[in-house]
């Protein structure tokens, strides 16, 4: 998960623990760190990218991943504070597997995280 906000990283970890979802999440605070990790042999099942990542933003990171033959089959999910259609369209056009708007309320965050991980690890084949 590429997320530079330590509060969002903490919240994600706490929600996974509360929901009893046993999944290993590696957090990266910069796109540079993420790409270093992706050069390792073991690839992640999926990648979550904050739209406002740095030094490269989410669409730039997505484009690089999808243009890399070693990683382009990994599902990439973009997380954003915005529900603006132009941002969603751009991400889907670049190959995002999903675009998720971050909720404003804690209860909505818990439900969205639970639904997300249930779908990706119990329904979808990754």
C-alpha positions as CSV (number, residue, x, y, z in Angstrom):
1,X,0.0,0.0,0.0
2,X,1.5,3.3,-1.1
3,X,0.2,5.8,1.5
4,X,2.3,8.6,2.8
5,X,-0.2,9.6,5.5
6,X,0.8,7.8,8.7
7,X,-2.8,8.3,10.1
8,X,-4.2,6.4,7.1
9,X,-1.7,3.6,7.5
10,X,-2.5,3.3,11.2
11,X,-6.2,3.4,10.5
12,X,-6.0,0.7,7.9
13,X,-4.0,-1.6,10.3
14,X,-6.4,-1.0,13.2
15,X,-9.5,-1.7,11.0
16,X,-8.0,-4.9,9.7
17,X,-7.2,-6.0,13.3
18,X,-10.7,-5.1,14.5
19,X,-12.3,-6.9,11.5
20,X,-10.2,-10.0,12.1
21,X,-8.8,-9.8,8.6
22,X,-5.5,-11.7,8.5
23,X,-3.7,-10.2,5.5
24,X,-0.1,-9.0,5.4
25,X,0.0,-5.3,4.3
26,X,3.3,-3.7,3.4
27,X,3.2,0.1,3.6
28,X,5.3,2.4,1.5
29,X,5.5,6.2,2.1
30,X,6.9,7.0,-1.3
31,X,6.6,5.7,-4.8
32,X,10.4,5.3,-4.8
33,X,10.1,2.8,-1.9
34,X,7.3,1.0,-3.7
35,X,9.2,0.6,-6.9
36,X,12.2,-0.7,-5.0
37,X,10.0,-3.4,-3.4
38,X,8.4,-4.3,-6.8
39,X,11.9,-5.1,-8.1
40,X,12.1,-8.0,-5.6
41,X,11.2,-11.5,-6.8
42,X,8.1,-11.9,-4.7
43,X,5.3,-9.8,-6.1
44,X,2.2,-8.6,-4.1
45,X,-1.3,-10.0,-4.7
46,X,-2.5,-6.4,-5.3
47,X,-1.3,-2.9,-4.9
48,X,-3.2,0.0,-3.3
49,X,-2.1,3.5,-4.3
50,X,-3.1,6.8,-2.8
51,X,-4.0,9.2,-5.6
52,X,-2.0,11.9,-4.0
53,X,1.1,9.8,-3.5
54,X,4.6,11.4,-3.8
55,X,7.0,12.0,-5.4
56,X,4.8,10.6,-8.2
57,X,1.0,10.8,-7.9
58,X,-1.3,7.8,-8.2
59,X,-1.9,7.9,-11.9
60,X,1.8,8.2,-12.6
61,X,2.6,5.2,-10.4
62,X,-0.3,3.3,-12.0
63,X,1.0,4.1,-15.5
64,X,4.6,2.9,-14.5
65,X,3.2,-0.4,-13.0
66,X,1.0,-1.1,-16.0
67,X,3.9,-0.4,-18.4
68,X,6.3,-2.8,-16.6
69,X,5.9,-6.4,-18.0
70,X,7.1,-7.8,-14.6
71,X,4.2,-6.1,-12.7
72,X,1.5,-5.3,-15.2
73,X,-0.7,-8.2,-14.2
74,X,-0.9,-7.1,-10.5
75,X,-4.3,-5.5,-9.8
76,X,-3.8,-1.8,-8.8
77,X,-6.5,-0.1,-6.7
78,X,-6.4,3.7,-6.5
79,X,-7.6,5.3,-3.3
80,X,-8.7,8.9,-3.4
81,X,-10.4,11.7,-1.4
82,X,-12.1,12.8,-4.6
83,X,-15.2,11.5,-6.3
84,X,-14.7,13.6,-9.3
85,X,-15.5,11.6,-12.5
86,X,-12.4,12.9,-14.4
87,X,-10.1,11.4,-11.8
88,X,-11.9,8.0,-11.9
89,X,-11.9,8.0,-15.7
90,X,-8.2,8.8,-15.9
91,X,-7.3,5.9,-13.5
92,X,-9.5,3.4,-15.3
93,X,-8.1,4.4,-18.7
94,X,-4.6,3.8,-17.3
95,X,-5.5,0.3,-16.2
96,X,-6.7,0.6,-12.6
97,X,-8.6,-2.5,-11.3
98,X,-10.6,-0.3,-9.0
99,X,-11.0,3.3,-7.9
100,X,-12.2,3.8,-4.3
101,X,-13.1,7.0,-2.6
102,X,-11.9,7.2,1.0
103,X,-14.8,7.6,3.4
104,X,-15.2,10.6,5.6
105,X,-16.6,8.8,8.6
106,X,-14.8,6.1,10.7
107,X,-17.8,3.7,10.6
108,X,-17.8,4.0,6.8
109,X,-14.1,3.4,6.6
110,X,-14.4,0.2,8.6
111,X,-17.2,-1.1,6.4
112,X,-15.4,-0.2,3.2
113,X,-12.1,-1.8,4.3
114,X,-14.0,-5.0,5.3
115,X,-15.9,-5.2,2.0
116,X,-12.8,-4.4,0.0
117,X,-10.6,-7.2,1.6
118,X,-13.5,-9.7,1.6
119,X,-14.0,-9.1,-2.2
120,X,-10.3,-9.2,-3.1
121,X,-9.4,-12.2,-1.0
122,X,-12.6,-14.2,-0.8
123,X,-14.4,-13.5,-4.1
124,X,-11.9,-12.4,-6.7
125,X,-9.1,-14.7,-8.0
126,X,-5.8,-12.9,-7.4
